[in-house]
């Protein structure tokens, strides 16, 4: 009876961990522009051992609640977190998001580990029940982060602040 319990426990554990973990099967994850939103592009291993490029719209996987990014099915992340304020650091998606739905007021920094939610299914990224696209021009899509800086780095803003402060104090 104990052996049967361990088998059931193992089966349920494998079902529970089915989502997420794309970083184990994919390489070169970057953000790319998909229309007016950000997409996650990665090259993932297929069951046959080949590598496939796919792009997953992050609007399908994440949303923003009072400026905090969180996993949400069809969350429309780009409505509150403009893609030009987003970057990917390893598997961590960082973005500046508006606190209000009207895109007014201050932007706040928020982040989420995409590896927790996004999975690789036979070479294709997915979240919830959404599978990524595998467009023929997948490799040519413009990169938003990884090789190009997005937004204004905080160190640059801090330097401007110090210069401004020094100028008026002098």
C-alpha positions as CSV (number, residue, x, y, z in Angstrom):
1,X,0.0,0.0,0.0
2,X,2.9,2.4,0.8
3,X,4.4,1.7,-2.6
4,X,1.2,2.6,-4.3
5,X,1.0,5.8,-2.3
6,X,4.5,6.8,-3.5
7,X,3.6,6.1,-7.1
8,X,0.5,8.4,-6.8
9,X,2.5,11.0,-5.0
10,X,5.1,11.0,-7.8
11,X,2.5,11.2,-10.4
12,X,0.8,14.2,-8.8
13,X,4.2,15.9,-8.2
14,X,5.1,15.6,-11.9
15,X,1.7,17.1,-12.8
16,X,2.2,20.0,-10.4
17,X,5.6,20.9,-11.8
18,X,4.6,20.7,-15.4
19,X,4.4,24.5,-15.8
20,X,7.5,26.6,-15.8
21,X,11.1,25.7,-16.2
22,X,11.8,26.7,-19.8
23,X,15.3,27.7,-19.0
24,X,16.3,24.0,-18.7
25,X,15.4,23.4,-22.3
26,X,15.9,26.8,-24.0
27,X,18.7,29.1,-24.7
28,X,19.2,32.7,-25.8
29,X,16.0,34.1,-24.2
30,X,15.4,37.7,-25.2
31,X,12.6,40.2,-25.4
32,X,11.4,41.0,-28.9
33,X,8.8,43.4,-30.2
34,X,5.5,41.7,-31.2
35,X,3.2,44.5,-32.5
36,X,2.8,46.9,-29.6
37,X,3.8,44.5,-26.9
38,X,6.8,42.5,-25.7
39,X,7.3,38.8,-26.6
40,X,9.7,36.3,-25.1
41,X,11.8,34.6,-27.8
42,X,13.9,31.5,-27.1
43,X,15.5,28.6,-28.9
44,X,14.2,25.4,-27.3
45,X,15.0,21.7,-27.7
46,X,12.4,19.6,-29.5
47,X,11.7,15.9,-28.8
48,X,13.7,15.0,-31.9
49,X,16.8,16.9,-30.6
50,X,16.4,19.8,-32.9
51,X,16.2,23.5,-31.8
52,X,13.2,25.6,-32.6
53,X,12.7,29.4,-32.3
54,X,9.4,30.5,-30.8
55,X,8.0,33.8,-29.5
56,X,5.5,34.0,-26.7
57,X,3.4,37.1,-26.2
58,X,3.9,38.2,-22.6
59,X,0.4,39.8,-22.7
60,X,-1.0,36.3,-22.6
61,X,1.0,35.4,-19.4
62,X,1.3,38.5,-17.2
63,X,-0.7,41.4,-16.0
64,X,-0.2,44.4,-13.7
65,X,-2.1,45.1,-10.5
66,X,-1.4,48.6,-9.0
67,X,2.0,48.6,-10.7
68,X,3.0,45.1,-9.6
69,X,3.6,42.5,-12.3
70,X,2.0,39.1,-11.7
71,X,1.1,35.9,-13.6
72,X,-2.3,36.3,-15.1
73,X,-4.0,34.5,-18.0
74,X,-4.5,37.1,-20.7
75,X,-3.3,39.8,-18.3
76,X,-2.5,42.4,-21.1
77,X,0.8,43.4,-19.5
78,X,1.5,46.0,-22.1
79,X,-1.5,48.1,-21.2
80,X,0.2,49.1,-17.9
81,X,3.8,48.2,-18.6
82,X,5.0,49.6,-21.9
83,X,7.5,47.3,-23.6
84,X,10.0,50.1,-24.1
85,X,10.4,50.1,-20.3
86,X,11.0,46.3,-20.1
87,X,14.1,44.2,-20.1
88,X,15.1,40.5,-19.5
89,X,17.9,39.8,-17.0
90,X,18.5,36.0,-17.2
91,X,14.9,34.8,-16.8
92,X,13.8,37.8,-14.7
93,X,11.4,40.1,-16.6
94,X,11.9,43.7,-15.3
95,X,9.6,46.5,-16.2
96,X,8.3,49.9,-15.2
97,X,4.5,49.9,-14.8
98,X,1.8,52.5,-14.2
99,X,-0.1,52.2,-11.0
100,X,-3.4,53.2,-12.6
101,X,-5.1,51.8,-15.7
102,X,-5.2,55.3,-17.3
103,X,-1.4,55.3,-17.7
104,X,-1.1,58.4,-15.6
105,X,1.1,59.1,-12.7
106,X,4.4,57.5,-11.8
107,X,6.0,54.4,-13.1
108,X,7.2,51.8,-10.6
109,X,9.8,49.1,-11.1
110,X,8.5,45.5,-10.9
111,X,9.8,42.1,-11.8
112,X,8.8,38.5,-12.3
113,X,10.8,35.3,-12.9
114,X,9.5,34.0,-16.2
115,X,11.0,30.6,-15.5
116,X,8.4,30.0,-12.9
117,X,5.4,30.3,-15.3
118,X,6.7,29.8,-18.8
119,X,7.4,26.2,-19.9
120,X,8.8,24.6,-23.1
121,X,6.6,22.1,-24.8
122,X,8.4,20.2,-27.6
123,X,10.5,23.3,-28.5
124,X,7.7,25.8,-28.1
125,X,7.3,28.3,-25.2
126,X,3.9,28.3,-23.4
127,X,2.1,29.7,-20.5
128,X,-1.4,28.8,-19.2
129,X,-3.0,27.3,-22.3
130,X,-1.2,29.7,-24.7
131,X,1.5,28.3,-27.1
132,X,4.0,30.6,-28.7
133,X,4.2,31.3,-32.4
134,X,7.0,29.9,-34.5
135,X,7.1,32.6,-37.3
136,X,9.5,32.1,-40.2
137,X,11.2,35.4,-39.3
138,X,11.6,34.5,-35.7
139,X,15.4,35.0,-35.7
140,X,15.1,38.5,-37.3
141,X,12.6,40.0,-34.8
142,X,14.0,43.2,-33.3
143,X,15.5,42.6,-29.9
144,X,14.3,44.7,-26.9
145,X,16.8,43.6,-24.3
146,X,19.9,41.5,-24.0
147,X,21.9,43.4,-26.7
148,X,20.3,46.8,-26.6
149,X,19.6,48.9,-23.5
150,X,15.9,49.6,-22.8
151,X,14.7,52.8,-21.2
152,X,17.1,54.8,-19.1
153,X,19.5,53.0,-16.8
154,X,19.2,54.0,-13.1
155,X,22.9,54.7,-12.9
156,X,22.5,57.3,-15.7
157,X,19.5,58.9,-13.9
158,X,21.6,59.0,-10.7
159,X,24.5,60.7,-12.4
160,X,22.2,63.3,-13.9
161,X,20.8,63.9,-10.4
162,X,24.3,64.4,-9.0
163,X,25.3,66.8,-11.8
164,X,22.1,68.8,-11.4
165,X,22.6,69.0,-7.6
166,X,26.2,70.0,-8.0
167,X,25.4,72.7,-10.5
168,X,22.9,74.4,-8.3
169,X,25.0,74.0,-5.2
170,X,28.0,75.6,-6.9
